[in-house]
Amino acid sequence: MAQGSGDQRALGIADPEESSPNMIVYRKIEDIITKMQDDKTGGVPIRTVKSFLSKIPSVVTGTDIVQWLMKNLSIEDPVEAIHLGSLIAAQGYVFPISDHVLTMKDDGTFYRFQAPYFWPSNCWEPENTDYAIYLCKRTMQNKARLELADYEAENLARLQRAFARKWEFIFMQAEAQVKIDRKKDKTERKILDSQERAFWDVHRPVPGCVNTTEMDIRKCRRLKNPQKVKKSVYGVTDESQSQSPVHIPSQPIRKTTKEDVRKQITFLNAQIDRHCLKMSKVAESLIAYTEQYVEYDPLITPAEPSNPWVSDDTALWDIEMSKEPSQQRVKRWGFSFDEILKDQVGRDQFLRFLESEFSSENLRFWLAVQDLKKQPLQDVAKRVEEIWQEFLAPGAPSAINLDSHSYEITSQNVKDGGRYTFEDAQEHIYKLMKSDSYARFLRSNAYQDLLLAKKKPESEQGRRTSLEKFTRSVGKSLAGKRLTGLMQSS
């Protein structure tokens, strides 16, 4: 068995176990189907039903299938059993004989089991030429029983136009298939016709039905590796699809050339040059980020004062609206530049610092552009001109320092002003403040004084609390001794 697999790999044939990510699902379904058809272990009763002037061979009802699933798979809810049956039918392992809709019904609808030859685990990916042979063959058989549906007739006409040059060959293949089928027993031929039709109901479903093969991962993988050879139902190739390889199973893959090796080396070099982070470093960064923000997460650390939505105490909102921020709030400004920008009090403190350095125009420009994005459409053009005249025009009163590239792009955008006219200029100023002004602000006396001003009262309060506790404990001890003395004297 191992040697056979090796021969397949040597010939370039796609091994089903390797090429199909869905193989685990297929194997589970096939185990259920095998048990369902086993008469010795109490399978589903398969019987021949008499109809008017005819017989319907080898069928089972939907009710029998649903009851078997509930009994043998320990399913209590009939809806769940019907759902499982529909999933099995959608893959084509069980199919109704009366219509093309691959679903399971808990009634007397007749179903038939698909032959293992047509199971999806065989990894067949039929092409349009295979479908053309099938439709052409249908036109040659008993028209009263196998007449083409409207969508099938349209598909046949479209395929005949697409394969006009090779249609004679396709027609000959269909004729040969019909001659072989006519030599079979009538009952056997009827079963095989329904099984072949069910196979195409999966791979070429009726319009409006779900195509279970449409998002198959195997196709995506095979497009990246076109050297692999696929099987075909009828062994006919489709020359019109340039991405599909030849479907003859014995066809060997082409030999690797020097150009292929060069491309592989180039690809591997590009992979080596990619910037990759170790998982341990990523985990450390995530842990550090989580620990940094844990005291600001109300689900982990209760808010002080209490959450207004729970206790109806609005003290927390009053503190947040206050211009005197808490130590926790000031500490958060040092986490990142975005933290200080999204805090109104933090922006005010940062603006005061920039004014002391005579560079407040950077933050005022950034805020003006943010406000521009929220303006009504009729006011945008006027506001764009105002921002240009104040910060970017020659001789502007609050000129900002832009590089030539950003200034050129912004100059072109102003001609047809919109909400995002200053996007490049804003990004440049943001990076400038983040790398230069923000770092100096964190080291400045202004920021450090805010932190110390919040720590000092809390530490003093802590000392007062400790002193009060000590005094209270001493007082209680003296009072206790005095009371004991009085009791002894009495």
C-alpha positions as CSV (number, residue, x, y, z in Angstrom):
1,M,0.0,0.0,0.0
2,A,2.9,2.4,0.9
3,Q,4.6,1.5,-2.4
4,G,1.4,2.4,-4.3
5,S,1.3,5.8,-2.6
6,G,4.9,6.3,-3.5
7,D,4.2,5.5,-7.1
8,Q,1.4,8.0,-7.1
9,R,3.7,10.7,-5.8
10,A,6.3,9.8,-8.4
11,L,3.8,10.2,-11.2
12,G,2.5,13.5,-9.7
13,I,-1.0,12.2,-9.0
14,A,-2.8,14.1,-6.2
15,D,-3.0,11.8,-3.2
16,P,-6.5,12.3,-1.7
17,E,-5.3,12.1,1.9
18,E,-2.8,14.9,1.2
19,S,-4.7,17.2,-1.2
20,S,-8.1,17.4,0.5
21,P,-8.5,19.4,3.7
22,N,-12.1,18.1,3.8
23,M,-11.1,14.4,3.9
24,I,-11.7,14.1,7.7
25,V,-15.3,15.2,7.1
26,Y,-15.7,12.8,4.2
27,R,-14.4,9.9,6.2
28,K,-16.9,10.5,9.0
29,I,-19.8,10.7,6.6
30,E,-18.7,7.6,4.8
31,D,-18.5,5.7,8.0
32,I,-22.1,6.7,8.7
33,I,-23.2,5.7,5.2
34,T,-21.5,2.3,5.4
35,K,-23.2,1.5,8.7
36,M,-26.5,2.8,7.3
37,Q,-26.3,0.3,4.4
38,D,-25.1,-2.7,6.5
39,D,-28.1,-5.1,6.9
40,K,-26.2,-7.3,9.5
41,T,-25.9,-4.4,12.0
42,G,-29.4,-3.0,11.6
43,G,-29.0,-0.7,8.7
44,V,-31.7,1.3,6.9
45,P,-34.2,-1.0,5.0
46,I,-33.5,-0.7,1.3
47,R,-36.3,-2.0,-0.8
48,T,-37.9,-1.9,-4.3
49,V,-41.2,0.0,-4.4
50,K,-43.9,-0.8,-6.8
51,S,-45.3,2.1,-8.7
52,F,-48.0,2.4,-11.4
53,L,-46.8,0.0,-14.2
54,S,-43.2,0.2,-13.0
55,K,-40.9,-0.5,-10.1
56,I,-38.6,1.8,-8.2
57,P,-35.5,-0.2,-7.2
58,S,-33.2,0.3,-4.2
59,V,-34.8,3.2,-2.4
60,V,-35.2,4.3,1.2
61,T,-37.6,6.9,2.7
62,G,-36.5,10.1,4.4
63,T,-38.3,9.0,7.6
64,D,-36.2,5.8,7.8
65,I,-33.0,7.7,7.4
66,V,-34.0,10.3,10.1
67,Q,-35.1,7.5,12.5
68,W,-31.8,5.6,12.0
69,L,-29.7,8.7,12.7
70,M,-31.6,9.4,15.9
71,K,-31.3,5.8,17.1
72,N,-27.7,5.1,16.2
73,L,-26.1,8.5,16.8
74,S,-28.0,9.2,20.0
75,I,-29.8,12.2,18.7
76,E,-32.8,13.3,20.7
77,D,-34.1,16.2,18.6
78,P,-35.6,15.3,15.1
79,V,-34.6,18.7,13.8
80,E,-30.9,18.0,14.5
81,A,-31.2,14.6,12.7
82,I,-32.8,16.3,9.7
83,H,-30.0,18.9,9.7
84,L,-27.4,16.2,9.8
85,G,-29.1,14.3,7.0
86,S,-29.2,17.4,4.9
87,L,-25.5,17.9,5.4
88,I,-24.9,14.4,4.2
89,A,-27.2,14.9,1.2
90,A,-25.5,18.2,0.3
91,Q,-22.3,16.3,-0.3
92,G,-24.1,13.8,-2.5
93,Y,-23.9,10.7,-0.4
94,V,-27.7,10.4,-0.3
95,F,-30.0,12.0,-2.9
96,P,-33.7,12.2,-3.7
97,I,-34.9,10.4,-6.8
98,S,-37.7,12.8,-7.6
99,D,-36.0,16.2,-7.8
100,H,-32.5,17.8,-7.9
101,V,-32.7,19.5,-4.5
102,L,-30.1,17.8,-2.2
103,T,-31.9,18.1,1.2
104,M,-33.3,15.6,3.7
105,K,-37.1,15.5,4.4
106,D,-38.7,13.6,7.3
107,D,-41.5,12.1,5.2
108,G,-42.1,9.4,2.6
109,T,-39.8,10.9,0.0
110,F,-37.7,8.3,-1.7
111,Y,-33.9,8.5,-1.5
112,R,-31.0,6.4,-2.9
113,F,-27.5,6.0,-1.8
114,Q,-24.6,7.2,-4.0
115,A,-22.2,4.7,-5.3
116,P,-18.7,4.9,-3.8
117,Y,-17.4,5.5,-7.3
118,F,-18.9,9.0,-7.2
119,W,-18.0,9.9,-3.6
120,P,-16.3,13.3,-3.0
121,S,-13.4,11.5,-1.3
122,N,-12.2,10.4,-4.7
123,C,-11.2,14.0,-5.3
124,W,-12.8,14.3,-8.7
125,E,-12.9,17.8,-10.0
126,P,-15.0,17.4,-13.2
127,E,-14.4,19.9,-16.0
128,N,-16.9,21.4,-18.5
129,T,-16.0,18.7,-21.1
130,D,-17.1,16.0,-18.6
131,Y,-20.4,17.9,-18.1
132,A,-20.8,18.2,-21.9
133,I,-20.4,14.4,-22.4
134,Y,-23.0,13.8,-19.7
135,L,-25.6,16.2,-21.1
136,C,-24.9,14.9,-24.6
137,K,-25.4,11.3,-23.4
138,R,-28.7,12.3,-21.8
139,T,-30.1,13.4,-25.1
140,M,-29.3,10.0,-26.6
141,Q,-31.1,8.0,-23.9
142,N,-34.8,7.6,-23.2
143,K,-36.2,11.1,-23.6
144,A,-39.4,10.3,-21.7
145,R,-37.3,9.4,-18.6
146,L,-34.2,11.5,-18.9
147,E,-35.3,14.7,-20.7
148,L,-33.1,17.7,-20.1
149,A,-34.3,20.4,-17.8
150,D,-34.4,24.0,-19.0
151,Y,-31.1,25.0,-17.3
152,E,-29.4,21.8,-18.6
153,A,-30.5,22.5,-22.2
154,E,-29.1,26.1,-21.8
155,N,-25.8,24.7,-20.5
156,L,-25.6,22.2,-23.3
157,A,-26.1,24.9,-25.9
158,R,-23.4,27.1,-24.3
159,L,-20.9,24.2,-24.0
160,Q,-21.5,23.3,-27.7
161,R,-20.6,26.8,-28.7
162,A,-17.5,26.8,-26.4
163,F,-16.2,23.4,-27.6
164,A,-17.2,23.7,-31.3
165,R,-13.8,22.5,-32.5
166,K,-13.8,19.3,-30.4
167,W,-17.6,18.7,-30.2
168,E,-17.3,15.7,-32.6
169,F,-14.9,14.1,-30.2
170,I,-17.2,14.8,-27.2
171,F,-20.2,13.4,-29.2
172,M,-18.2,10.2,-29.9
173,Q,-17.3,9.8,-26.2
174,A,-21.0,10.2,-25.3
175,E,-22.0,7.6,-27.9
176,A,-19.5,5.1,-26.5
177,Q,-20.9,5.6,-23.0
178,V,-24.4,5.0,-24.2
179,K,-23.5,1.8,-25.9
180,I,-21.9,0.5,-22.8
181,D,-24.9,1.5,-20.7
182,R,-27.4,-0.3,-23.0
183,K,-25.6,-3.6,-22.4
184,K,-26.4,-3.4,-18.7
185,D,-29.5,-4.7,-16.9
186,K,-32.5,-2.3,-17.0
187,T,-32.7,-2.0,-13.2
188,E,-29.0,-1.5,-12.9
189,R,-29.0,1.1,-15.6
190,K,-31.8,3.0,-13.9
191,I,-29.9,3.1,-10.6
192,L,-26.7,4.2,-12.3
193,D,-28.4,7.0,-14.2
194,S,-29.8,8.4,-11.0
195,Q,-26.4,8.2,-9.3
196,E,-24.7,9.9,-12.1
197,R,-27.3,12.7,-12.1
198,A,-26.9,13.1,-8.4
199,F,-23.1,13.5,-8.9
200,W,-23.7,16.4,-11.3
201,D,-26.3,17.9,-8.9
202,V,-23.4,18.3,-6.5
203,H,-20.9,19.7,-9.0
204,R,-23.3,21.6,-11.3
205,P,-26.3,22.3,-9.0
206,V,-29.6,23.6,-10.1
207,P,-29.7,27.5,-10.1
208,G,-30.7,28.7,-6.7
209,C,-29.2,25.7,-4.8
210,V,-26.1,25.8,-2.7
211,N,-22.9,24.7,-4.4
212,T,-21.0,22.7,-1.7
213,T,-17.9,22.6,-4.0
214,E,-17.7,26.4,-4.6
215,M,-15.5,27.3,-1.7
216,D,-13.4,24.1,-1.6
217,I,-9.9,24.8,-0.2
218,R,-8.5,22.1,-2.5
219,K,-9.2,24.3,-5.6
220,C,-7.4,27.2,-4.0
221,R,-4.4,25.0,-3.2
222,R,-4.4,23.4,-6.7
223,L,-4.3,26.8,-8.4
224,K,-1.1,27.5,-6.5
225,N,0.4,24.2,-7.6
226,P,-0.8,23.5,-11.1
227,Q,1.7,20.7,-11.6
228,K,-0.6,18.2,-9.7
229,V,-2.7,16.0,-12.0
230,K,-6.4,15.6,-11.2
231,K,-8.7,12.7,-12.1
232,S,-11.6,13.0,-14.4
233,V,-14.9,11.3,-14.6
234,Y,-14.6,10.4,-18.3
235,G,-10.9,11.0,-18.8
236,V,-11.4,14.0,-21.2
237,T,-9.4,17.2,-20.8
238,D,-10.6,20.8,-21.1
239,E,-8.2,22.8,-23.2
240,S,-10.2,26.0,-22.8
241,Q,-9.2,26.3,-19.1
242,S,-5.6,27.2,-19.1
243,Q,-5.2,26.9,-15.3
244,S,-6.4,23.3,-15.2
245,P,-3.8,20.5,-15.8
246,V,-4.3,17.4,-17.9
247,H,-6.7,14.9,-16.4
248,I,-5.2,11.7,-17.6
249,P,-4.2,9.9,-14.4
250,S,-1.0,8.4,-15.9
251,Q,0.3,11.7,-17.1
252,P,3.6,12.5,-15.5
253,I,4.5,16.0,-14.3
254,R,7.1,18.0,-16.3
255,K,10.6,17.9,-15.1
256,T,11.9,20.7,-12.9
257,T,14.0,23.2,-14.9
258,K,16.7,25.7,-13.9
259,E,14.2,28.5,-14.1
260,D,11.9,26.8,-11.6
261,V,14.8,26.4,-9.2
262,R,15.7,30.1,-9.6
263,K,12.1,31.1,-8.8
264,Q,12.1,28.9,-5.8
265,I,15.4,30.4,-4.5
266,T,14.1,33.9,-5.1
267,F,10.9,33.1,-3.2
268,L,12.8,31.5,-0.2
269,N,15.2,34.5,-0.1
270,A,12.2,36.8,0.1
271,Q,10.7,34.7,3.0
272,I,14.0,34.9,4.9
273,D,14.1,38.6,4.6
274,R,10.7,39.0,6.0
275,H,10.5,40.7,9.4
276,C,9.2,38.1,11.8
277,L,8.5,38.3,15.6
278,K,8.9,35.4,17.9
279,M,5.8,34.2,19.5
280,S,7.4,34.7,22.9
281,K,8.0,38.4,22.2
282,V,4.4,38.9,21.0
283,A,3.1,37.2,24.1
284,E,5.3,39.4,26.3
285,S,4.0,42.5,24.6
286,L,0.4,41.4,25.0
287,I,0.9,40.6,28.7
288,A,2.7,44.0,29.3
289,Y,-0.2,45.8,27.5
290,T,-2.8,44.0,29.5
291,E,-1.0,44.7,32.8
292,Q,-0.6,48.3,31.9
293,Y,-4.4,48.9,31.3
294,V,-5.7,46.5,34.0
295,E,-6.5,49.2,36.5
296,Y,-8.5,51.1,33.8
297,D,-10.7,48.1,33.0
298,P,-14.0,48.4,34.9
299,L,-14.7,44.7,34.5
300,I,-11.4,43.8,36.4
301,T,-10.8,46.8,38.6
302,P,-13.9,48.4,40.1
303,A,-14.2,52.2,39.5
304,E,-13.5,54.6,42.4
305,P,-15.9,56.2,43.0
306,S,-18.5,53.6,42.1
307,N,-19.8,53.1,38.6
308,P,-22.6,55.7,38.0
309,W,-24.6,53.2,35.9
310,V,-24.8,50.8,38.9
311,S,-25.0,53.0,42.0
312,D,-26.6,56.2,40.6
313,D,-23.6,58.1,42.1
314,T,-22.4,60.7,39.5
315,A,-19.2,61.5,41.4
316,L,-17.1,59.6,38.8
317,W,-18.5,61.7,36.0
318,D,-17.9,64.9,37.9
319,I,-14.2,63.9,38.4
320,E,-13.9,63.0,34.7
321,M,-15.3,66.4,33.7
322,S,-13.2,68.3,36.2
323,K,-10.2,70.3,34.9
324,E,-8.2,68.8,37.9
325,P,-7.5,65.3,36.7
326,S,-6.8,62.4,39.0
327,Q,-3.4,60.7,39.3
328,Q,-4.7,57.7,37.4
329,R,-5.8,59.9,34.6
330,V,-2.5,61.8,34.4
331,K,-0.6,58.5,34.6
332,R,-2.5,57.3,31.5
333,W,-1.2,60.2,29.4
334,G,2.2,58.7,29.6
335,F,1.1,55.4,28.0
336,S,1.0,56.7,24.4
337,F,0.5,59.9,22.4
338,D,-3.0,58.9,21.4
339,E,-4.0,58.7,25.1
340,I,-3.2,62.4,25.7
341,L,-4.8,63.5,22.4
342,K,-8.2,61.8,23.2
343,D,-8.3,63.4,26.7
344,Q,-9.6,67.0,26.6
345,V,-7.7,68.0,29.8
346,G,-4.6,66.2,28.5
347,R,-4.8,68.2,25.2
348,D,-5.1,71.4,27.2
349,Q,-2.0,70.6,29.3
350,F,0.0,69.6,26.2
351,L,-1.1,72.8,24.4
352,R,0.2,74.9,27.3
353,F,3.5,73.1,27.1
354,L,3.8,73.7,23.4
355,E,3.0,77.4,23.9
356,S,5.9,77.6,26.3
357,E,8.1,76.1,23.5
358,F,6.5,78.4,20.8
359,S,5.3,75.4,18.8
360,S,1.6,75.3,19.6
361,E,0.7,75.7,15.9
362,N,1.3,72.0,15.4
363,L,-1.3,70.9,17.8
364,R,-3.8,73.6,16.7
365,F,-3.4,72.5,13.1
366,W,-4.0,68.9,14.0
367,L,-7.1,69.8,16.0
368,A,-8.4,72.0,13.2
369,V,-8.0,69.2,10.6
370,Q,-9.8,66.8,13.0
371,D,-12.6,69.3,13.3
372,L,-12.8,69.7,9.5
373,K,-13.7,66.0,9.1
374,K,-16.8,66.6,11.2
375,Q,-18.0,69.7,9.4
376,P,-21.2,69.8,7.3
377,L,-20.5,69.4,3.6
378,Q,-21.6,73.0,2.8
379,D,-19.0,74.4,5.2
380,V,-16.0,72.2,4.2
381,A,-14.7,74.4,1.3
382,K,-14.7,77.5,3.5
383,R,-13.0,75.8,6.4
384,V,-10.3,74.3,4.1
385,E,-9.4,77.8,2.9
386,E,-9.3,79.1,6.5
387,I,-6.9,76.3,7.5
388,W,-4.7,76.9,4.5
389,Q,-4.5,80.6,5.1
390,E,-3.7,80.2,8.8
391,F,-1.2,77.4,8.7
392,L,0.2,76.7,5.2
393,A,-0.2,79.7,2.9
394,P,2.9,81.9,2.2
395,G,3.2,84.3,5.1
396,A,0.7,82.4,7.2
397,P,0.5,83.7,10.8
398,S,0.9,80.2,12.3
399,A,3.0,78.5,9.7
400,I,3.8,74.8,10.4
401,N,6.9,73.0,9.3
402,L,6.1,70.5,6.5
403,D,8.4,68.6,4.2
404,S,8.4,69.4,0.5
405,H,6.6,66.2,-0.5
406,S,3.7,66.6,1.9
407,Y,3.4,70.3,1.1
408,E,3.2,69.6,-2.6
409,I,0.5,67.0,-2.2
410,T,-1.5,69.3,0.1
411,S,-1.2,72.2,-2.3
412,Q,-2.8,70.0,-5.1
413,N,-5.6,68.8,-2.7
414,V,-6.6,72.4,-1.8
415,K,-7.6,73.1,-5.3
416,D,-10.4,70.6,-4.9
417,G,-10.9,70.8,-1.2
418,G,-12.6,68.1,0.8
419,R,-12.7,66.7,4.3
420,Y,-9.5,64.9,3.8
421,T,-7.5,67.6,2.0
422,F,-4.9,67.8,4.8
423,E,-4.5,64.1,5.5
424,D,-0.8,63.9,4.5
425,A,0.1,67.1,6.3
426,Q,-1.8,66.0,9.4
427,E,0.0,62.7,9.4
428,H,3.4,64.4,9.1
429,I,2.6,66.8,12.0
430,Y,1.3,63.9,14.1
431,K,4.6,62.0,13.7
432,L,6.6,65.2,14.4
433,M,4.8,65.8,17.7
434,K,4.9,62.2,18.7
435,S,8.6,61.7,18.2
436,D,9.7,65.2,19.5
437,S,7.3,67.3,21.5
438,Y,5.5,64.5,23.3
439,A,8.7,62.9,24.6
440,R,9.8,66.3,26.0
441,F,6.4,66.8,27.6
442,L,6.7,63.6,29.6
443,R,10.1,64.7,30.8
444,S,9.0,68.3,31.5
445,N,8.4,69.8,35.0
446,A,4.8,70.5,34.0
447,Y,3.9,66.8,33.6
448,Q,6.0,65.7,36.6
449,D,4.4,68.3,38.8
450,L,0.9,67.0,37.8
451,L,2.0,63.5,38.9
452,L,3.5,64.7,42.2
453,A,0.6,67.0,42.9
454,K,-1.7,64.0,42.8
455,K,0.6,61.7,44.8
456,K,1.3,64.1,47.6
457,P,-2.2,64.6,49.0
458,E,-2.8,60.9,48.8
459,S,0.4,60.1,50.7
460,E,-0.4,62.8,53.3
461,Q,-3.9,61.4,53.7
462,G,-2.4,57.9,54.2
463,R,-0.2,59.2,56.9
464,R,-3.1,61.0,58.6
465,T,-5.1,57.8,58.5
466,S,-2.3,55.8,60.0
467,L,-1.9,58.4,62.8
468,E,-5.6,58.4,63.5
469,K,-5.6,54.6,63.7
470,F,-2.7,54.7,66.1
471,T,-4.3,57.3,68.3
472,R,-7.6,55.5,68.4
473,S,-6.0,52.2,69.3
474,V,-4.0,53.9,72.2
475,G,-7.1,55.6,73.4
476,K,-9.0,52.3,73.4
477,S,-6.2,50.6,75.4
478,L,-6.1,53.4,78.1
479,A,-9.9,53.4,78.4
480,G,-9.8,49.6,78.8
481,K,-7.2,49.7,81.6
482,R,-9.1,52.5,83.4
483,L,-12.3,50.5,83.3
484,T,-10.6,47.4,84.6
485,G,-9.1,49.4,87.5
486,L,-12.5,50.8,88.5
487,M,-14.0,47.3,88.5
488,Q,-11.3,45.9,90.7
489,S,-11.6,48.8,93.2
490,S,-15.3,48.3,93.4
